[in-house]
Amino acid sequence: MEQKPIPNEPRSGRRPFTLTWRMEDPKEVSFAKERFMEYVKAGWLAFAVTSENRRVQVFEFDPRLEKMVLIPFAEGG
């Protein structure tokens, strides 16, 4: 599973990161789904990366994607 370290708390790092997994590995899928749910619940945005390397926002975890970028929602002030 190729990925950058995931911050321990969704609000701690506040930097985008890529989450990847292999669809054939149930443990990786489970881990990725848990992180997806944790970060989206904390207000982060999730994007699938298409074959053309474009980002498309997703609202539900889909194990077939095998790669997502999670980006913190910018809080204005």
C-alpha positions as CSV (number, residue, x, y, z in Angstrom):
1,M,0.0,0.0,0.0
2,E,1.7,3.2,-1.2
3,Q,0.8,6.2,0.8
4,K,2.2,9.1,2.7
5,P,1.9,8.9,6.5
6,I,-1.6,9.7,7.7
7,P,-1.9,12.3,10.5
8,N,-3.1,10.8,13.8
9,E,-5.9,13.3,14.1
10,P,-7.9,14.8,11.1
11,R,-7.4,18.3,12.4
12,S,-3.7,18.0,13.3
13,G,-1.9,18.0,10.0
14,R,-4.2,20.0,7.8
15,R,-2.3,19.0,4.7
16,P,-3.7,17.1,1.8
17,F,-2.6,13.5,1.5
18,T,-3.1,10.5,-0.8
19,L,-4.7,7.3,0.4
20,T,-4.1,4.2,-1.6
21,W,-5.1,0.5,-1.2
22,R,-5.4,-2.7,-3.1
23,M,-8.9,-3.8,-3.7
24,E,-7.9,-7.5,-3.3
25,D,-6.6,-6.9,0.2
26,P,-9.5,-6.8,2.7
27,K,-7.3,-5.3,5.5
28,E,-6.2,-2.4,3.2
29,V,-9.7,-1.8,2.1
30,S,-11.0,-1.7,5.7
31,F,-8.2,0.6,6.8
32,A,-8.8,3.0,3.8
33,K,-12.6,3.0,4.5
34,E,-12.0,3.8,8.2
35,R,-9.7,6.7,7.3
36,F,-12.1,8.0,4.6
37,M,-15.0,8.0,7.1
38,E,-12.9,9.6,9.8
39,Y,-11.6,12.5,7.7
40,V,-14.9,13.2,5.8
41,K,-16.7,13.3,9.1
42,A,-14.2,15.8,10.3
43,G,-15.0,18.0,7.3
44,W,-12.3,17.0,4.8
45,L,-13.0,16.7,1.1
46,A,-12.3,13.4,-0.7
47,F,-11.4,13.2,-4.4
48,A,-11.0,10.2,-6.6
49,V,-8.0,10.3,-9.0
50,T,-9.1,9.3,-12.6
51,S,-7.0,7.6,-15.2
52,E,-6.4,11.1,-16.7
53,N,-5.0,12.1,-13.3
54,R,-8.0,14.4,-12.7
55,R,-9.7,14.8,-9.3
56,V,-13.4,14.1,-9.0
57,Q,-15.0,14.7,-5.6
58,V,-16.6,11.6,-4.0
59,F,-19.0,11.4,-1.1
60,E,-19.0,7.7,-0.4
61,F,-16.2,5.2,-0.1
62,D,-15.8,2.9,-3.1
63,P,-13.1,0.2,-2.8
64,R,-12.8,0.0,-6.6
65,L,-11.2,3.4,-6.8
66,E,-8.0,2.3,-5.0
67,K,-6.7,5.9,-4.7
68,M,-8.1,9.0,-3.1
69,V,-6.8,12.4,-2.2
70,L,-8.1,13.9,1.1
71,I,-7.9,17.6,1.4
72,P,-8.8,19.7,4.4
73,F,-11.7,22.1,4.0
74,A,-10.3,25.7,4.1
75,E,-11.7,27.7,7.0
76,G,-12.0,31.4,6.3
77,G,-11.5,34.2,8.6
